[in-house]
Amino acid sequence: MAQNQICKGVATKVAADYGQCAVQYHGTTVAERQGDTITLNSAGWRSATTKLRMNQFSNQFLGSAFCVYQKKGVWFVSFRDGRDDVEFFDGVTFDL
């Protein structure tokens, strides 16, 4: 079973500083926080590992505020606070 609590692994880079943090996977910033705004980006690589890094970012830095999941080949973002799920697209942004 994959470790899903913290961001680590091959080709993964984590940067965190004063309310800003980001996770890169193979040179793509897949998840980023600036203030209360979150941006997610797969750069077209809709892989299980890209999705895992996004979820690890949420778990490690945001108290599991969201999760990215896949249903019938389509990615969605689900929010812990009860907001409606939204369909994922590259560059999707939302506020905490």
Residue frames relative to the residue before (quaternion, step in Angstrom):
aa qw qx qy qz dx dy dz
M 1.0000 0.0000 0.0000 0.0000 0.00 0.00 0.00
A 0.4921 -0.6823 0.4666 0.2732 3.54 -0.96 0.89
Q 0.4604 -0.6365 0.5478 0.2876 3.52 -1.16 0.70
N 0.0356 -0.8598 0.5090 -0.0187 3.60 -0.50 1.10
Q 0.5357 0.6599 -0.3967 0.3467 3.60 1.16 0.29
I 0.8092 0.1082 -0.0544 0.5750 3.59 0.96 -0.75
C 0.5345 -0.6354 0.4652 0.3070 3.55 -1.21 0.60
K 0.3504 0.6893 -0.5855 0.2435 3.53 -0.65 1.12
G 0.4468 0.6830 -0.5044 0.2820 3.53 -1.23 0.31
V 0.7414 -0.4068 0.3074 0.4364 3.48 -1.38 0.12
A 0.8676 0.0886 -0.0904 0.4810 3.55 -1.05 0.89
T 0.5355 0.6090 -0.4110 0.4164 3.60 1.15 0.54
K 0.0550 -0.7840 0.6183 -0.0022 3.55 -0.95 0.95
V 0.1329 -0.7895 0.5979 0.0396 3.57 -0.90 0.98
A 0.0058 0.7739 -0.6330 0.0153 3.56 -1.00 0.88
A 0.0694 0.7938 -0.6000 0.0718 3.58 -0.86 0.95
D 0.2027 0.7734 -0.5751 0.1734 3.54 -0.90 0.97
Y 0.8743 -0.1530 0.0932 0.4510 3.58 -0.78 1.09
G 0.8040 -0.3033 0.1538 0.4878 3.59 0.50 1.17
Q 0.6840 0.3799 -0.2886 0.5519 3.54 1.28 0.12
C 0.1446 0.7728 -0.6124 0.0830 3.55 -0.97 0.77
A 0.0584 -0.7936 0.6057 -0.0007 3.52 -1.21 0.56
V 0.1717 -0.7440 0.6354 0.1156 3.51 -1.29 0.54
Q 0.1304 -0.7781 0.6119 0.0560 3.53 -0.86 1.03
Y 0.0561 -0.7611 0.6453 0.0357 3.52 -1.13 0.72
H 0.8242 -0.0931 -0.0166 0.5584 3.58 -0.57 1.22
G 0.7579 -0.4304 0.2064 0.4446 3.56 0.86 1.00
T 0.6359 0.4840 -0.3370 0.4979 3.61 1.26 0.00
T 0.3498 -0.6980 0.5767 0.2406 3.57 -0.89 0.89
V 0.1677 -0.8358 0.5193 0.0603 3.57 -0.19 1.32
A 0.7893 0.0487 -0.0273 0.6115 3.60 1.18 -0.49
E 0.0454 0.8042 -0.5869 0.0828 3.54 -0.91 0.97
R 0.1365 -0.7608 0.6292 0.0817 3.52 -1.13 0.78
Q 0.0367 0.7408 -0.6702 0.0251 3.53 -1.02 0.92
G 0.7987 -0.0635 -0.0210 0.5980 3.54 -0.26 1.30
D 0.7679 -0.2977 0.2385 0.5147 3.58 -0.66 -1.09
T 0.5840 0.5846 -0.3671 0.4272 3.59 1.27 0.16
I 0.1653 -0.7741 0.6085 0.0559 3.55 -0.93 1.03
T 0.0734 -0.7716 0.6310 0.0317 3.56 -1.05 0.85
L 0.1134 -0.7817 0.6121 0.0379 3.56 -0.96 0.96
N 0.0401 0.8010 -0.5918 0.0810 3.56 -1.01 0.86
S 0.1986 -0.7886 0.5715 0.1096 3.59 -0.78 0.99
A 0.2910 -0.7682 0.5031 0.2685 3.60 1.27 -0.35
G 0.7072 -0.4655 0.2480 0.4709 3.55 1.13 0.67
W 0.6096 0.5388 -0.3480 0.4658 3.59 1.29 -0.13
R 0.0108 -0.8235 0.5654 -0.0444 3.58 0.22 1.26
S 0.2110 0.7923 -0.5329 0.2092 3.53 0.53 1.23
A 0.6535 -0.5001 0.3946 0.4087 3.54 -1.29 0.33
T 0.6624 0.5064 -0.3180 0.4514 3.61 0.99 -0.76
T 0.6162 0.5288 -0.3544 0.4637 3.61 1.00 -0.72
K 0.6584 0.4996 -0.2944 0.4799 3.57 0.93 -0.91
L 0.6294 0.5350 -0.3237 0.4614 3.59 1.02 -0.81
R 0.6619 0.4999 -0.3189 0.4587 3.63 0.90 -0.87
M 0.6211 0.5276 -0.3420 0.4679 3.61 1.03 -0.70
N 0.6906 0.4697 -0.2782 0.4744 3.57 0.92 -0.88
Q 0.6079 0.5314 -0.3471 0.4771 3.59 1.09 -0.65
F 0.6116 0.5466 -0.3325 0.4654 3.59 1.03 -0.81
S 0.6643 0.4985 -0.2993 0.4697 3.59 0.89 -0.94
N 0.6799 0.4931 -0.2892 0.4593 3.58 0.91 -0.90
Q 0.7296 0.4599 -0.2470 0.4417 3.57 0.82 -1.01
F 0.8265 0.2767 -0.1113 0.4775 3.59 0.80 -0.95
L 0.7971 0.3214 -0.1398 0.4917 3.61 1.12 -0.53
G 0.4992 -0.6765 0.4254 0.3349 3.59 1.18 0.32
S 0.6194 -0.5785 0.3216 0.4221 3.58 1.06 0.81
A 0.1477 0.8366 -0.5116 0.1284 3.60 0.99 0.83
F 0.7969 0.0444 -0.0202 0.6022 3.59 1.15 -0.54
C 0.0838 -0.7568 0.6340 0.1353 3.52 -1.33 0.06
V 0.3167 -0.7118 0.5974 0.1904 3.50 -1.22 0.64
Y 0.0452 0.7962 -0.6005 0.0588 3.56 -0.84 0.99
Q 0.3448 -0.7322 0.5571 0.1861 3.52 -1.31 0.35
K 0.0007 -0.7781 0.6278 -0.0201 3.55 -1.02 0.87
K 0.8376 -0.0907 -0.0021 0.5387 3.56 -0.62 1.19
G 0.7489 -0.4350 0.2015 0.4576 3.55 0.95 0.97
V 0.6515 0.4771 -0.3112 0.5010 3.60 1.28 -0.08
W 0.3393 -0.7432 0.5443 0.1904 3.57 -0.93 0.94
F 0.0814 -0.7751 0.6263 0.0179 3.53 -1.18 0.78
V 0.2728 -0.7027 0.6237 0.2068 3.55 -1.32 0.38
S 0.1339 -0.7814 0.6085 0.0347 3.54 -0.83 1.10
F 0.2541 -0.7932 0.5418 0.1128 3.57 -0.96 0.88
R 0.5127 -0.6727 0.4584 0.2729 3.53 -0.96 0.94
D 0.6787 0.5129 -0.2953 0.4349 3.62 1.09 -0.65
G 0.6428 -0.5857 0.3111 0.3834 3.60 1.23 0.23
R 0.4108 0.6895 -0.4928 0.3362 3.59 1.22 0.05
D 0.6065 -0.5460 0.4282 0.3882 3.55 -1.22 0.41
D 0.5309 -0.6038 0.4878 0.3399 3.55 -1.12 0.69
V 0.1811 -0.7620 0.6106 0.1170 3.55 -1.18 0.59
E 0.5051 -0.6273 0.4915 0.3313 3.53 -1.14 0.61
F 0.4493 -0.6988 0.4998 0.2451 3.54 -0.93 0.97
F 0.1044 0.7291 -0.6759 0.0243 3.52 -1.23 0.67
D 0.6126 -0.5598 0.3947 0.3943 3.58 -1.12 0.54
G 0.7907 0.2446 -0.2281 0.5128 3.54 -0.80 1.12
V 0.3448 0.7406 -0.5110 0.2674 3.59 1.22 0.21
T 0.0683 -0.7901 0.6087 0.0221 3.58 -0.94 0.90
F 0.0553 0.7698 -0.6349 0.0368 3.53 -1.24 0.58
D 0.4245 -0.6890 0.5290 0.2555 3.53 -1.24 0.45
L 0.5050 -0.6341 0.4955 0.3120 3.52 -1.19 0.61
